[in-house]
Amino acid sequence: MYKKALRSVAIIVSREGASRNALLAAKGCLRENGKLILCLSDKDLNELIHIKEKGEQPTAEFFEAMLDDILIHLEK
């Protein structure tokens, strides 16, 4: 996520998802530096696969909901 390379979004995938401290760090990074870190778990990946297979909704809506949740709960 180098500033000169204009990288402002990262997606981190882990087996069990992010810990409480990891989520706090990601929110702090967004608040202080404007860099978005999305933390996905195996459960999230499975949900994305099911959404894609069934064609229920675009997978972009999944990420929009995740981003909305992050922004709503972002402290000042």
PyMOL Python script that loads the backbone (N, CA, C, O; Angstrom):
from pymol import cmd

cmd.read_pdbstr("""\
ATOM      1  N   MET A   1       0.822  -1.168   0.000  1.00  0.00           N
ATOM      2  CA  MET A   1       0.000   0.000   0.000  1.00  0.00           C
ATOM      3  C   MET A   1       0.875   1.244   0.000  1.00  0.00           C
ATOM      4  O   MET A   1       0.786   2.094   0.886  1.00  0.00           O
ATOM      5  N   TYR A   2       1.713   1.324  -1.010  1.00  0.00           N
ATOM      6  CA  TYR A   2       2.623   2.451  -1.125  1.00  0.00           C
ATOM      7  C   TYR A   2       1.914   3.660  -1.722  1.00  0.00           C
ATOM      8  O   TYR A   2       1.153   3.533  -2.681  1.00  0.00           O
ATOM      9  N   LYS A   3       2.168   4.825  -1.151  1.00  0.00           N
ATOM     10  CA  LYS A   3       1.506   6.046  -1.607  1.00  0.00           C
ATOM     11  C   LYS A   3       1.892   6.396  -3.046  1.00  0.00           C
ATOM     12  O   LYS A   3       1.043   6.817  -3.832  1.00  0.00           O
ATOM     13  N   LYS A   4       3.155   6.224  -3.388  1.00  0.00           N
ATOM     14  CA  LYS A   4       3.608   6.573  -4.733  1.00  0.00           C
ATOM     15  C   LYS A   4       2.985   5.667  -5.793  1.00  0.00           C
ATOM     16  O   LYS A   4       2.785   6.094  -6.931  1.00  0.00           O
ATOM     17  N   ALA A   5       2.681   4.440  -5.436  1.00  0.00           N
ATOM     18  CA  ALA A   5       2.088   3.499  -6.389  1.00  0.00           C
ATOM     19  C   ALA A   5       0.562   3.608  -6.409  1.00  0.00           C
ATOM     20  O   ALA A   5      -0.105   2.864  -7.128  1.00  0.00           O
ATOM     21  N   LEU A   6       0.013   4.530  -5.625  1.00  0.00           N
ATOM     22  CA  LEU A   6      -1.428   4.777  -5.550  1.00  0.00           C
ATOM     23  C   LEU A   6      -2.206   3.535  -5.130  1.00  0.00           C
ATOM     24  O   LEU A   6      -3.311   3.289  -5.613  1.00  0.00           O
ATOM     25  N   ARG A   7      -1.625   2.768  -4.239  1.00  0.00           N
ATOM     26  CA  ARG A   7      -2.313   1.593  -3.712  1.00  0.00           C
ATOM     27  C   ARG A   7      -2.986   1.981  -2.404  1.00  0.00           C
ATOM     28  O   ARG A   7      -2.321   2.258  -1.406  1.00  0.00           O
ATOM     29  N   SER A   8      -4.303   1.997  -2.426  1.00  0.00           N
ATOM     30  CA  SER A   8      -5.014   2.417  -1.218  1.00  0.00           C
ATOM     31  C   SER A   8      -6.011   1.375  -0.726  1.00  0.00           C
ATOM     32  O   SER A   8      -6.766   1.637   0.211  1.00  0.00           O
ATOM     33  N   VAL A   9      -6.021   0.196  -1.347  1.00  0.00           N
ATOM     34  CA  VAL A   9      -6.927  -0.865  -0.928  1.00  0.00           C
ATOM     35  C   VAL A   9      -6.152  -2.167  -0.824  1.00  0.00           C
ATOM     36  O   VAL A   9      -5.348  -2.497  -1.695  1.00  0.00           O
ATOM     37  N   ALA A  10      -6.406  -2.908   0.260  1.00  0.00           N
ATOM     38  CA  ALA A  10      -5.800  -4.225   0.440  1.00  0.00           C
ATOM     39  C   ALA A  10      -6.882  -5.194   0.879  1.00  0.00           C
ATOM     40  O   ALA A  10      -7.790  -4.829   1.625  1.00  0.00           O
ATOM     41  N   ILE A  11      -6.780  -6.429   0.413  1.00  0.00           N
ATOM     42  CA  ILE A  11      -7.693  -7.484   0.833  1.00  0.00           C
ATOM     43  C   ILE A  11      -6.855  -8.564   1.486  1.00  0.00           C
ATOM     44  O   ILE A  11      -5.948  -9.127   0.873  1.00  0.00           O
ATOM     45  N   ILE A  12      -7.174  -8.843   2.737  1.00  0.00           N
ATOM     46  CA  ILE A  12      -6.442  -9.853   3.494  1.00  0.00           C
ATOM     47  C   ILE A  12      -7.389 -11.024   3.739  1.00  0.00           C
ATOM     48  O   ILE A  12      -8.503 -10.846   4.232  1.00  0.00           O
ATOM     49  N   VAL A  13      -6.925 -12.227   3.386  1.00  0.00           N
ATOM     50  CA  VAL A  13      -7.728 -13.430   3.570  1.00  0.00           C
ATOM     51  C   VAL A  13      -7.061 -14.288   4.637  1.00  0.00           C
ATOM     52  O   VAL A  13      -5.865 -14.572   4.580  1.00  0.00           O
ATOM     53  N   SER A  14      -7.880 -14.696   5.618  1.00  0.00           N
ATOM     54  CA  SER A  14      -7.369 -15.576   6.661  1.00  0.00           C
ATOM     55  C   SER A  14      -8.420 -16.637   6.967  1.00  0.00           C
ATOM     56  O   SER A  14      -9.601 -16.459   6.667  1.00  0.00           O
ATOM     57  N   ARG A  15      -7.991 -17.713   7.551  1.00  0.00           N
ATOM     58  CA  ARG A  15      -8.893 -18.837   7.838  1.00  0.00           C
ATOM     59  C   ARG A  15     -10.086 -18.433   8.687  1.00  0.00           C
ATOM     60  O   ARG A  15     -11.227 -18.722   8.326  1.00  0.00           O
ATOM     61  N   GLU A  16      -9.844 -17.778   9.797  1.00  0.00           N
ATOM     62  CA  GLU A  16     -10.901 -17.485  10.768  1.00  0.00           C
ATOM     63  C   GLU A  16     -11.313 -16.026  10.769  1.00  0.00           C
ATOM     64  O   GLU A  16     -12.113 -15.621  11.613  1.00  0.00           O
ATOM     65  N   GLY A  17     -10.804 -15.240   9.870  1.00  0.00           N
ATOM     66  CA  GLY A  17     -11.143 -13.826   9.844  1.00  0.00           C
ATOM     67  C   GLY A  17     -10.210 -13.021  10.733  1.00  0.00           C
ATOM     68  O   GLY A  17      -9.307 -13.563  11.371  1.00  0.00           O
ATOM     69  N   ALA A  18     -10.441 -11.747  10.761  1.00  0.00           N
ATOM     70  CA  ALA A  18      -9.575 -10.840  11.511  1.00  0.00           C
ATOM     71  C   ALA A  18      -9.927 -10.851  12.992  1.00  0.00           C
ATOM     72  O   ALA A  18     -11.089 -10.993  13.373  1.00  0.00           O
ATOM     73  N   SER A  19      -8.913 -10.700  13.804  1.00  0.00           N
ATOM     74  CA  SER A  19      -9.139 -10.579  15.244  1.00  0.00           C
ATOM     75  C   SER A  19      -9.663  -9.167  15.546  1.00  0.00           C
ATOM     76  O   SER A  19      -9.670  -8.291  14.681  1.00  0.00           O
ATOM     77  N   ARG A  20     -10.085  -8.978  16.753  1.00  0.00           N
ATOM     78  CA  ARG A  20     -10.588  -7.662  17.169  1.00  0.00           C
ATOM     79  C   ARG A  20      -9.519  -6.594  16.985  1.00  0.00           C
ATOM     80  O   ARG A  20      -9.807  -5.499  16.503  1.00  0.00           O
ATOM     81  N   ASN A  21      -8.295  -6.911  17.366  1.00  0.00           N
ATOM     82  CA  ASN A  21      -7.200  -5.943  17.234  1.00  0.00           C
ATOM     83  C   ASN A  21      -6.876  -5.650  15.773  1.00  0.00           C
ATOM     84  O   ASN A  21      -6.536  -4.518  15.429  1.00  0.00           O
ATOM     85  N   ALA A  22      -6.977  -6.651  14.922  1.00  0.00           N
ATOM     86  CA  ALA A  22      -6.723  -6.436  13.492  1.00  0.00           C
ATOM     87  C   ALA A  22      -7.776  -5.507  12.900  1.00  0.00           C
ATOM     88  O   ALA A  22      -7.457  -4.640  12.085  1.00  0.00           O
ATOM     89  N   LEU A  23      -9.023  -5.686  13.306  1.00  0.00           N
ATOM     90  CA  LEU A  23     -10.085  -4.803  12.818  1.00  0.00           C
ATOM     91  C   LEU A  23      -9.887  -3.377  13.303  1.00  0.00           C
ATOM     92  O   LEU A  23     -10.122  -2.427  12.557  1.00  0.00           O
ATOM     93  N   LEU A  24      -9.456  -3.225  14.552  1.00  0.00           N
ATOM     94  CA  LEU A  24      -9.163  -1.880  15.070  1.00  0.00           C
ATOM     95  C   LEU A  24      -8.024  -1.228  14.296  1.00  0.00           C
ATOM     96  O   LEU A  24      -8.069  -0.031  14.010  1.00  0.00           O
ATOM     97  N   ALA A  25      -7.005  -2.012  13.958  1.00  0.00           N
ATOM     98  CA  ALA A  25      -5.874  -1.482  13.184  1.00  0.00           C
ATOM     99  C   ALA A  25      -6.324  -1.082  11.781  1.00  0.00           C
ATOM    100  O   ALA A  25      -5.898  -0.049  11.264  1.00  0.00           O
ATOM    101  N   ALA A  26      -7.182  -1.894  11.164  1.00  0.00           N
ATOM    102  CA  ALA A  26      -7.677  -1.581   9.820  1.00  0.00           C
ATOM    103  C   ALA A  26      -8.512  -0.301   9.836  1.00  0.00           C
ATOM    104  O   ALA A  26      -8.402   0.531   8.934  1.00  0.00           O
ATOM    105  N   LYS A  27      -9.345  -0.148  10.862  1.00  0.00           N
ATOM    106  CA  LYS A  27     -10.141   1.079  10.976  1.00  0.00           C
ATOM    107  C   LYS A  27      -9.252   2.289  11.212  1.00  0.00           C
ATOM    108  O   LYS A  27      -9.506   3.360  10.661  1.00  0.00           O
ATOM    109  N   GLY A  28      -8.218   2.135  12.019  1.00  0.00           N
ATOM    110  CA  GLY A  28      -7.277   3.221  12.259  1.00  0.00           C
ATOM    111  C   GLY A  28      -6.539   3.621  11.004  1.00  0.00           C
ATOM    112  O   GLY A  28      -6.304   4.805  10.765  1.00  0.00           O
ATOM    113  N   CYS A  29      -6.175   2.645  10.208  1.00  0.00           N
ATOM    114  CA  CYS A  29      -5.481   2.919   8.944  1.00  0.00           C
ATOM    115  C   CYS A  29      -6.392   3.687   7.984  1.00  0.00           C
ATOM    116  O   CYS A  29      -5.949   4.608   7.297  1.00  0.00           O
ATOM    117  N   LEU A  30      -7.658   3.301   7.945  1.00  0.00           N
ATOM    118  CA  LEU A  30      -8.615   4.010   7.088  1.00  0.00           C
ATOM    119  C   LEU A  30      -8.814   5.435   7.571  1.00  0.00           C
ATOM    120  O   LEU A  30      -8.810   6.374   6.776  1.00  0.00           O
ATOM    121  N   ARG A  31      -8.987   5.592   8.867  1.00  0.00           N
ATOM    122  CA  ARG A  31      -9.250   6.910   9.442  1.00  0.00           C
ATOM    123  C   ARG A  31      -8.051   7.849   9.295  1.00  0.00           C
ATOM    124  O   ARG A  31      -8.221   9.019   8.951  1.00  0.00           O
ATOM    125  N   GLU A  32      -6.843   7.347   9.553  1.00  0.00           N
ATOM    126  CA  GLU A  32      -5.667   8.211   9.579  1.00  0.00           C
ATOM    127  C   GLU A  32      -5.000   8.390   8.221  1.00  0.00           C
ATOM    128  O   GLU A  32      -4.470   9.462   7.928  1.00  0.00           O
ATOM    129  N   ASN A  33      -5.021   7.347   7.386  1.00  0.00           N
ATOM    130  CA  ASN A  33      -4.286   7.403   6.124  1.00  0.00           C
ATOM    131  C   ASN A  33      -5.154   7.281   4.883  1.00  0.00           C
ATOM    132  O   ASN A  33      -4.665   7.454   3.767  1.00  0.00           O
ATOM    133  N   GLY A  34      -6.440   6.984   5.065  1.00  0.00           N
ATOM    134  CA  GLY A  34      -7.324   6.821   3.920  1.00  0.00           C
ATOM    135  C   GLY A  34      -7.079   5.539   3.153  1.00  0.00           C
ATOM    136  O   GLY A  34      -7.406   5.450   1.970  1.00  0.00           O
ATOM    137  N   LYS A  35      -6.503   4.542   3.818  1.00  0.00           N
ATOM    138  CA  LYS A  35      -6.219   3.260   3.165  1.00  0.00           C
ATOM    139  C   LYS A  35      -7.187   2.215   3.701  1.00  0.00           C
ATOM    140  O   LYS A  35      -7.330   2.040   4.911  1.00  0.00           O
ATOM    141  N   LEU A  36      -7.852   1.522   2.773  1.00  0.00           N
ATOM    142  CA  LEU A  36      -8.883   0.552   3.135  1.00  0.00           C
ATOM    143  C   LEU A  36      -8.288  -0.851   3.168  1.00  0.00           C
ATOM    144  O   LEU A  36      -7.655  -1.291   2.208  1.00  0.00           O
ATOM    145  N   ILE A  37      -8.497  -1.542   4.274  1.00  0.00           N
ATOM    146  CA  ILE A  37      -8.073  -2.932   4.416  1.00  0.00           C
ATOM    147  C   ILE A  37      -9.323  -3.760   4.679  1.00  0.00           C
ATOM    148  O   ILE A  37      -9.972  -3.601   5.713  1.00  0.00           O
ATOM    149  N   LEU A  38      -9.663  -4.652   3.738  1.00  0.00           N
ATOM    150  CA  LEU A  38     -10.786  -5.560   3.906  1.00  0.00           C
ATOM    151  C   LEU A  38     -10.258  -6.900   4.381  1.00  0.00           C
ATOM    152  O   LEU A  38      -9.332  -7.452   3.787  1.00  0.00           O
ATOM    153  N   CYS A  39     -10.836  -7.419   5.438  1.00  0.00           N
ATOM    154  CA  CYS A  39     -10.406  -8.692   6.006  1.00  0.00           C
ATOM    155  C   CYS A  39     -11.471  -9.741   5.723  1.00  0.00           C
ATOM    156  O   CYS A  39     -12.594  -9.638   6.216  1.00  0.00           O
ATOM    157  N   LEU A  40     -11.122 -10.750   4.930  1.00  0.00           N
ATOM    158  CA  LEU A  40     -12.048 -11.812   4.566  1.00  0.00           C
ATOM    159  C   LEU A  40     -11.664 -13.114   5.252  1.00  0.00           C
ATOM    160  O   LEU A  40     -10.486 -13.384   5.485  1.00  0.00           O
ATOM    161  N   SER A  41     -12.665 -13.909   5.570  1.00  0.00           N
ATOM    162  CA  SER A  41     -12.442 -15.223   6.163  1.00  0.00           C
ATOM    163  C   SER A  41     -12.842 -16.298   5.154  1.00  0.00           C
ATOM    164  O   SER A  41     -13.355 -15.989   4.078  1.00  0.00           O
ATOM    165  N   ASP A  42     -12.605 -17.555   5.507  1.00  0.00           N
ATOM    166  CA  ASP A  42     -13.046 -18.660   4.658  1.00  0.00           C
ATOM    167  C   ASP A  42     -14.559 -18.620   4.469  1.00  0.00           C
ATOM    168  O   ASP A  42     -15.069 -18.920   3.390  1.00  0.00           O
ATOM    169  N   LYS A  43     -15.266 -18.246   5.528  1.00  0.00           N
ATOM    170  CA  LYS A  43     -16.725 -18.153   5.461  1.00  0.00           C
ATOM    171  C   LYS A  43     -17.152 -17.115   4.423  1.00  0.00           C
ATOM    172  O   LYS A  43     -18.089 -17.345   3.658  1.00  0.00           O
ATOM    173  N   ASP A  44     -16.464 -15.972   4.400  1.00  0.00           N
ATOM    174  CA  ASP A  44     -16.772 -14.932   3.416  1.00  0.00           C
ATOM    175  C   ASP A  44     -16.516 -15.424   1.992  1.00  0.00           C
ATOM    176  O   ASP A  44     -17.306 -15.158   1.087  1.00  0.00           O
ATOM    177  N   LEU A  45     -15.409 -16.143   1.799  1.00  0.00           N
ATOM    178  CA  LEU A  45     -15.093 -16.667   0.472  1.00  0.00           C
ATOM    179  C   LEU A  45     -16.131 -17.685   0.020  1.00  0.00           C
ATOM    180  O   LEU A  45     -16.531 -17.695  -1.144  1.00  0.00           O
ATOM    181  N   ASN A  46     -16.567 -18.541   0.944  1.00  0.00           N
ATOM    182  CA  ASN A  46     -17.616 -19.509   0.605  1.00  0.00           C
ATOM    183  C   ASN A  46     -18.911 -18.803   0.223  1.00  0.00           C
ATOM    184  O   ASN A  46     -19.593 -19.214  -0.716  1.00  0.00           O
ATOM    185  N   GLU A  47     -19.247 -17.748   0.946  1.00  0.00           N
ATOM    186  CA  GLU A  47     -20.451 -16.983   0.632  1.00  0.00           C
ATOM    187  C   GLU A  47     -20.344 -16.342  -0.746  1.00  0.00           C
ATOM    188  O   GLU A  47     -21.316 -16.328  -1.501  1.00  0.00           O
ATOM    189  N   LEU A  48     -19.170 -15.811  -1.079  1.00  0.00           N
ATOM    190  CA  LEU A  48     -18.959 -15.229  -2.405  1.00  0.00           C
ATOM    191  C   LEU A  48     -19.110 -16.273  -3.502  1.00  0.00           C
ATOM    192  O   LEU A  48     -19.679 -15.991  -4.556  1.00  0.00           O
ATOM    193  N   ILE A  49     -18.605 -17.474  -3.259  1.00  0.00           N
ATOM    194  CA  ILE A  49     -18.729 -18.557  -4.241  1.00  0.00           C
ATOM    195  C   ILE A  49     -20.195 -18.929  -4.440  1.00  0.00           C
ATOM    196  O   ILE A  49     -20.637 -19.108  -5.574  1.00  0.00           O
ATOM    197  N   HIS A  50     -20.949 -19.046  -3.357  1.00  0.00           N
ATOM    198  CA  HIS A  50     -22.368 -19.386  -3.457  1.00  0.00           C
ATOM    199  C   HIS A  50     -23.148 -18.291  -4.181  1.00  0.00           C
ATOM    200  O   HIS A  50     -24.038 -18.584  -4.979  1.00  0.00           O
ATOM    201  N   ILE A  51     -22.819 -17.048  -3.906  1.00  0.00           N
ATOM    202  CA  ILE A  51     -23.480 -15.926  -4.593  1.00  0.00           C
ATOM    203  C   ILE A  51     -23.213 -16.015  -6.088  1.00  0.00           C
ATOM    204  O   ILE A  51     -24.121 -15.833  -6.900  1.00  0.00           O
ATOM    205  N   LYS A  52     -21.974 -16.293  -6.447  1.00  0.00           N
ATOM    206  CA  LYS A  52     -21.591 -16.369  -7.857  1.00  0.00           C
ATOM    207  C   LYS A  52     -22.265 -17.554  -8.540  1.00  0.00           C
ATOM    208  O   LYS A  52     -22.740 -17.437  -9.670  1.00  0.00           O
ATOM    209  N   GLU A  53     -22.307 -18.702  -7.850  1.00  0.00           N
ATOM    210  CA  GLU A  53     -22.926 -19.896  -8.440  1.00  0.00           C
ATOM    211  C   GLU A  53     -24.417 -19.712  -8.679  1.00  0.00           C
ATOM    212  O   GLU A  53     -24.938 -20.092  -9.727  1.00  0.00           O
ATOM    213  N   LYS A  54     -25.098 -19.127  -7.701  1.00  0.00           N
ATOM    214  CA  LYS A  54     -26.548 -18.971  -7.800  1.00  0.00           C
ATOM    215  C   LYS A  54     -26.951 -17.751  -8.611  1.00  0.00           C
ATOM    216  O   LYS A  54     -28.086 -17.669  -9.082  1.00  0.00           O
ATOM    217  N   GLY A  55     -26.049 -16.815  -8.777  1.00  0.00           N
ATOM    218  CA  GLY A  55     -26.360 -15.603  -9.522  1.00  0.00           C
ATOM    219  C   GLY A  55     -27.397 -14.737  -8.829  1.00  0.00           C
ATOM    220  O   GLY A  55     -28.110 -13.976  -9.482  1.00  0.00           O
ATOM    221  N   GLU A  56     -27.484 -14.849  -7.501  1.00  0.00           N
ATOM    222  CA  GLU A  56     -28.479 -14.111  -6.738  1.00  0.00           C
ATOM    223  C   GLU A  56     -28.282 -12.606  -6.812  1.00  0.00           C
ATOM    224  O   GLU A  56     -29.224 -11.856  -7.066  1.00  0.00           O
ATOM    225  N   GLN A  57     -27.079 -12.185  -6.592  1.00  0.00           N
ATOM    226  CA  GLN A  57     -26.758 -10.760  -6.585  1.00  0.00           C
ATOM    227  C   GLN A  57     -25.326 -10.621  -7.091  1.00  0.00           C
ATOM    228  O   GLN A  57     -24.542 -11.566  -7.005  1.00  0.00           O
ATOM    229  N   PRO A  58     -24.991  -9.476  -7.604  1.00  0.00           N
ATOM    230  CA  PRO A  58     -23.586  -9.282  -7.990  1.00  0.00           C
ATOM    231  C   PRO A  58     -22.682  -9.353  -6.752  1.00  0.00           C
ATOM    232  O   PRO A  58     -23.064  -8.896  -5.674  1.00  0.00           O
ATOM    233  N   THR A  59     -21.502  -9.919  -6.909  1.00  0.00           N
ATOM    234  CA  THR A  59     -20.587 -10.012  -5.771  1.00  0.00           C
ATOM    235  C   THR A  59     -20.169  -8.632  -5.287  1.00  0.00           C
ATOM    236  O   THR A  59     -19.728  -8.483  -4.148  1.00  0.00           O
ATOM    237  N   ALA A  60     -20.301  -7.624  -6.140  1.00  0.00           N
ATOM    238  CA  ALA A  60     -19.964  -6.257  -5.730  1.00  0.00           C
ATOM    239  C   ALA A  60     -20.847  -5.808  -4.578  1.00  0.00           C
ATOM    240  O   ALA A  60     -20.409  -5.032  -3.729  1.00  0.00           O
ATOM    241  N   GLU A  61     -22.085  -6.285  -4.539  1.00  0.00           N
ATOM    242  CA  GLU A  61     -22.984  -5.913  -3.443  1.00  0.00           C
ATOM    243  C   GLU A  61     -22.479  -6.460  -2.110  1.00  0.00           C
ATOM    244  O   GLU A  61     -22.671  -5.829  -1.070  1.00  0.00           O
ATOM    245  N   PHE A  62     -21.840  -7.618  -2.133  1.00  0.00           N
ATOM    246  CA  PHE A  62     -21.257  -8.196  -0.925  1.00  0.00           C
ATOM    247  C   PHE A  62     -20.192  -7.248  -0.364  1.00  0.00           C
ATOM    248  O   PHE A  62     -20.164  -6.963   0.833  1.00  0.00           O
ATOM    249  N   PHE A  63     -19.318  -6.768  -1.255  1.00  0.00           N
ATOM    250  CA  PHE A  63     -18.264  -5.858  -0.813  1.00  0.00           C
ATOM    251  C   PHE A  63     -18.814  -4.494  -0.420  1.00  0.00           C
ATOM    252  O   PHE A  63     -18.290  -3.856   0.493  1.00  0.00           O
ATOM    253  N   GLU A  64     -19.861  -4.042  -1.097  1.00  0.00           N
ATOM    254  CA  GLU A  64     -20.498  -2.777  -0.719  1.00  0.00           C
ATOM    255  C   GLU A  64     -21.063  -2.858   0.693  1.00  0.00           C
ATOM    256  O   GLU A  64     -20.917  -1.922   1.479  1.00  0.00           O
ATOM    257  N   ALA A  65     -21.707  -3.975   1.014  1.00  0.00           N
ATOM    258  CA  ALA A  65     -22.262  -4.159   2.354  1.00  0.00           C
ATOM    259  C   ALA A  65     -21.146  -4.187   3.390  1.00  0.00           C
ATOM    260  O   ALA A  65     -21.290  -3.624   4.476  1.00  0.00           O
ATOM    261  N   MET A  66     -20.040  -4.834   3.063  1.00  0.00           N
ATOM    262  CA  MET A  66     -18.901  -4.900   3.979  1.00  0.00           C
ATOM    263  C   MET A  66     -18.321  -3.501   4.203  1.00  0.00           C
ATOM    264  O   MET A  66     -18.006  -3.127   5.333  1.00  0.00           O
ATOM    265  N   LEU A  67     -18.184  -2.739   3.129  1.00  0.00           N
ATOM    266  CA  LEU A  67     -17.651  -1.384   3.224  1.00  0.00           C
ATOM    267  C   LEU A  67     -18.598  -0.478   4.008  1.00  0.00           C
ATOM    268  O   LEU A  67     -18.153   0.327   4.825  1.00  0.00           O
ATOM    269  N   ASP A  68     -19.905  -0.607   3.762  1.00  0.00           N
ATOM    270  CA  ASP A  68     -20.879   0.180   4.515  1.00  0.00           C
ATOM    271  C   ASP A  68     -20.768  -0.094   6.005  1.00  0.00           C
ATOM    272  O   ASP A  68     -20.808   0.830   6.817  1.00  0.00           O
ATOM    273  N   ASP A  69     -20.626  -1.367   6.363  1.00  0.00           N
ATOM    274  CA  ASP A  69     -20.496  -1.733   7.769  1.00  0.00           C
ATOM    275  C   ASP A  69     -19.250  -1.108   8.391  1.00  0.00           C
ATOM    276  O   ASP A  69     -19.289  -0.626   9.523  1.00  0.00           O
ATOM    277  N   ILE A  70     -18.154  -1.118   7.651  1.00  0.00           N
ATOM    278  CA  ILE A  70     -16.908  -0.518   8.155  1.00  0.00           C
ATOM    279  C   ILE A  70     -17.087   0.993   8.358  1.00  0.00           C
ATOM    280  O   ILE A  70     -16.697   1.537   9.391  1.00  0.00           O
ATOM    281  N   LEU A  71     -17.671   1.651   7.378  1.00  0.00           N
ATOM    282  CA  LEU A  71     -17.813   3.103   7.450  1.00  0.00           C
ATOM    283  C   LEU A  71     -18.813   3.532   8.523  1.00  0.00           C
ATOM    284  O   LEU A  71     -18.618   4.554   9.182  1.00  0.00           O
ATOM    285  N   ILE A  72     -19.871   2.764   8.698  1.00  0.00           N
ATOM    286  CA  ILE A  72     -20.873   3.105   9.710  1.00  0.00           C
ATOM    287  C   ILE A  72     -20.277   3.023  11.103  1.00  0.00           C
ATOM    288  O   ILE A  72     -20.590   3.844  11.965  1.00  0.00           O
ATOM    289  N   HIS A  73     -19.421   2.038  11.327  1.00  0.00           N
ATOM    290  CA  HIS A  73     -18.855   1.822  12.652  1.00  0.00           C
ATOM    291  C   HIS A  73     -17.483   2.486  12.840  1.00  0.00           C
ATOM    292  O   HIS A  73     -16.786   2.203  13.815  1.00  0.00           O
ATOM    293  N   LEU A  74     -17.106   3.347  11.930  1.00  0.00           N
ATOM    294  CA  LEU A  74     -15.819   4.035  12.017  1.00  0.00           C
ATOM    295  C   LEU A  74     -15.929   5.209  12.999  1.00  0.00           C
ATOM    296  O   LEU A  74     -16.745   6.112  12.813  1.00  0.00           O
ATOM    297  N   GLU A  75     -15.109   5.182  14.028  1.00  0.00           N
ATOM    298  CA  GLU A  75     -15.115   6.271  15.007  1.00  0.00           C
ATOM    299  C   GLU A  75     -14.297   7.433  14.478  1.00  0.00           C
ATOM    300  O   GLU A  75     -13.461   7.269  13.590  1.00  0.00           O
ATOM    301  N   LYS A  76     -14.547   8.602  15.031  1.00  0.00           N
ATOM    302  CA  LYS A  76     -13.798   9.797  14.602  1.00  0.00           C
ATOM    303  C   LYS A  76     -12.537   9.953  15.388  1.00  0.00           C
ATOM    304  O   LYS A  76     -11.783  10.900  15.164  1.00  0.00           O
TER     305      LYS A  76
END
""", "prot")
cmd.dss("prot")
cmd.show_as("cartoon", "prot")
cmd.util.cbc("prot")
cmd.orient("prot")
